[in-house]
Amino acid sequence: MSRRGNCHDNAVAESFFQLLKREKIRRHRYRTRDQARRDIFEYIELFYNPKRKHTNNGMLSPVDFEHRQRKLETAGV
């Protein structure tokens, strides 16, 4: 059992995959692996990263959070 902050802590990955399964995969039956790959890629790149808000990011999407971090870095904060 690893402690919080340990490199073996899988909480973030487990949370992501749980959401992926709940929001996307369980609703579909894919005919081919290629179809599944495309659908999962679209979920991650077109919804999860640019639009879905995360509580750990101050209710920002990952893309918005990164933009805010870059602005803070360039402002010297």
JODA-V774094 format. One record per backbone hydrogen bond with DSSP energy under -1.0 kcal/mol. NH is the residue of the N-H (numbers start at 1). CO is the residue of the C=O. E is the energy in kcal/mol with one decimal. If there is no record, write none. Layout:
[[NH;CO;E] [NH;CO;E]]
//
This chain:
[[6;3;-1.9] [9;6;-2.2] [14;10;-3.1] [15;11;-2.3] [16;12;-2.3] [17;13;-2.6] [18;14;-1.9] [19;15;-2.2] [20;16;-2.8] [21;17;-2.4] [22;18;-2.5] [23;19;-3.3] [24;20;-1.9] [25;20;-1.8] [26;21;-2.3] [28;25;-1.7] [36;32;-1.7] [37;33;-2.9] [38;34;-2.4] [39;35;-2.1] [40;36;-2.6] [41;37;-2.7] [42;38;-2.5] [43;39;-2.1] [44;40;-2.4] [45;41;-3.0] [46;42;-2.4] [47;43;-1.2] [48;43;-3.2] [49;44;-2.6] [51;47;-2.1] [52;47;-2.3] [54;60;-1.7] [58;55;-1.3] [59;54;-1.9] [63;49;-2.0] [65;61;-2.8] [66;62;-2.2] [67;63;-2.1] [68;64;-2.4] [69;65;-2.3] [70;66;-2.3] [71;67;-2.1] [72;68;-2.2] [73;69;-2.2] [74;70;-2.4] [75;71;-1.7] [77;72;-2.5]]
//
